[in-house]
Amino acid sequence: MKSGYYKKIIKYFIFIVIISVLFFFTITAIIKYHHYKDYNSNGVNLVLISIDALRYDRLGISGYNMKTTPNLEFLLSKGGYFFKNYYVNSASTPSSHPTILSGLYLSSHGVWVREDANGNTKCPPASKKLVLLSKILKKKGYSCYAITGGGYMHRKYGLDQGFDIYTTKGDIKNLYDWLKGLVYNRLKEPFFLFLHTYEVHSPYDSPLKYSKQLTGREYNNFSDKYITSEFLMRSSENKNFNSNILKYISDRYDGGILYTDEYIKKIYDLFDNKGLLNNTVFIITTDHGEEFTEHGSFLHNEKLYEELVHVPLVVLSKKLDKRVDIREHLSSVDLMPTILKYFLNYSLPLDIDGKAFNPDKPDVRPVFLEMRDLKRGLLYNNHKLIYNRQNNEYMFFNLLNDPEEKENIYYKKQKLAEKYKEILFKKIKREKYRGDIKYILKPDEDVEKDKDHIRRLKALGYIQ
């Protein structure tokens, strides 16, 4: 009798275990399915657009008084996430893009511009050991395509790894024309498409009519020399800059955003016309912002202020039927893992610095900032600490009360600043370990530059 009783207990226990296992896998499937339930099971298509040198506070969607992004605003209103506190971890093209595509800090991937004893600039290519988003998706069966503006985004710098096609097409019109042929004739699903443009970057030479459209001004008395990278680099030394010329330069920059916004809509419409939108996620961001003398110079030179590191991030998705604003902090090192886990439903590589960010359940996290081997920063809870490693100096800002970062309160709030220092130096200590793993290349390594490449780098203000 006892034997029969125990058999019943065992059967009941096995039944409970089986039901529990089935329940677990069912719930797991539902959770995974929740994020992009409208998409098919063959793999979600991804379009990642990087608009080089795009400031957060110059977009109409972020509250700017110029209507620089009417098309993006319209697309976002139909369904998408707008990240209001997204930051790049480093404010330069050759350093920021490897972070975006690998989930590694600059101090881990090691790609930044160095200067030798003679003043010549050198930039090593990205390591072949980097686990780039393109490599991961290629292994998942994706067709991977990239169209860039060249310069430090040329394939020579190593970001072509994993792409079936990696090409340079200059301005955004040429990019769009080439993309149109790809989408209509040979695009294979699932696909990862990486688009990069310098249209907003200096020189600010997008068609003048877009600046006129924004401001109603004619600009008859202004020379095009004012918008060249060479002039802007020289003018960074000028402490008494002409306010009218500054306004012209700023207006031309804004015009470039409006011009690019027009093409963002054209690109989006290509995929709409091909019936691809229901299974495609669009992500629009940048590698850094731009300065217009807020802290003494133009362009983007070795600083970690808001105008350079606080940048836009927009995700357009048919999953949503309205705009959703995300206010929590997120940074570019988190973008690749977030794309993989929450937009494409894939597991993450183990050896990355970034963490996936769930836009439906946002968390609070610190943002670490890096500028070559010169500066480090920490942004957390509306305060920012900047550490200059060359002179061992600190700056501490309350971004809520001082969004323009004019008052260094390091000595006024030293007790709080010390807590930030402790967190930052733990990160710096980890850098020494991370940099020795496998990514950092020889600091003197450089790519071969032909005449066209040198000309392009000069036009963009990267070399003189």
Stockholm file with secondary structure:
# STOCKHOLM 1.0

chainA/1-464         MKSGYYKKIIKYFIFIVIISVLFFFTITAIIKYHHYKDYNSNGVNLVLISIDALRYDRLGISGYNMKTTPNLEFLLSKGGYFFKNYYVNSASTPSSHPTILSGLYLSSHGVWVREDANGNTKCPPASKKLVLLSKILKKKGYSCYAITGGGYMHRKYGLDQGFDIYTTKGDIKNLYDWLKGLVYNRLKEPFFLFLHTYEVHSPYDSPLKYSKQLTGREYNNFSDKYITSEFLMRSSENKNFNSNILKYISDRYDGGILYTDEYIKKIYDLFDNKGLLNNTVFIITTDHGEEFTEHGSFLHNEKLYEELVHVPLVVLSKKLDKRVDIREHLSSVDLMPTILKYFLNYSLPLDIDGKAFNPDKPDVRPVFLEMRDLKRGLLYNNHKLIYNRQNNEYMFFNLLNDPEEKENIYYKKQKLAEKYKEILFKKIKREKYRGDIKYILKPDEDVEKDKDHIRRLKALGYIQ
#=GR chainA/1-464 SS CHHHHHHHHHHHHHHHHHHHHHHHHHHHHHHHHHHTTTSCTTCCEEEEEEETTCCGGGCGGGTCSSCCCHHHHHHHHHSEEEETTEECSSCSHHHHHHHHHHSCCHHHHCCCCEECTTSCEECCCCCTTCCCHHHHHHHTTCEEEEEECCGGGSGGGSTTTTCSEEEECCSHHHHHHHHHHHHHHTCCSSEEEEEEECSSSSSCCSCHHHHHHHHCCCCTTCCGGGGSHHHHHHHTTCSSCCHHHHHHHHHHHHHHHHHHHHHHHHHHHHHHHTTCGGGEEEEEECSCCCEESTTSCEECCSCCCHHHHEECCEEECTTCSSEEEECSCEEGGGHHHHIIIIISCCCCCSSCSCCCCCTTSCCCCCEEEEETTTEEEEEETTEEEEEETTTTEEEEEETTTCTTCCCCCTTTTHHHHHHHHHHHHHHHHHHHHHTTTSCCCCTTCCCCCCHHHHHHHHHTTSCC
#=GC SS_cons         CHHHHHHHHHHHHHHHHHHHHHHHHHHHHHHHHHHTTTSCTTCCEEEEEEETTCCGGGCGGGTCSSCCCHHHHHHHHHSEEEETTEECSSCSHHHHHHHHHHSCCHHHHCCCCEECTTSCEECCCCCTTCCCHHHHHHHTTCEEEEEECCGGGSGGGSTTTTCSEEEECCSHHHHHHHHHHHHHHTCCSSEEEEEEECSSSSSCCSCHHHHHHHHCCCCTTCCGGGGSHHHHHHHTTCSSCCHHHHHHHHHHHHHHHHHHHHHHHHHHHHHHHTTCGGGEEEEEECSCCCEESTTSCEECCSCCCHHHHEECCEEECTTCSSEEEECSCEEGGGHHHHIIIIISCCCCCSSCSCCCCCTTSCCCCCEEEEETTTEEEEEETTEEEEEETTTTEEEEEETTTCTTCCCCCTTTTHHHHHHHHHHHHHHHHHHHHHTTTSCCCCTTCCCCCCHHHHHHHHHTTSCC
//
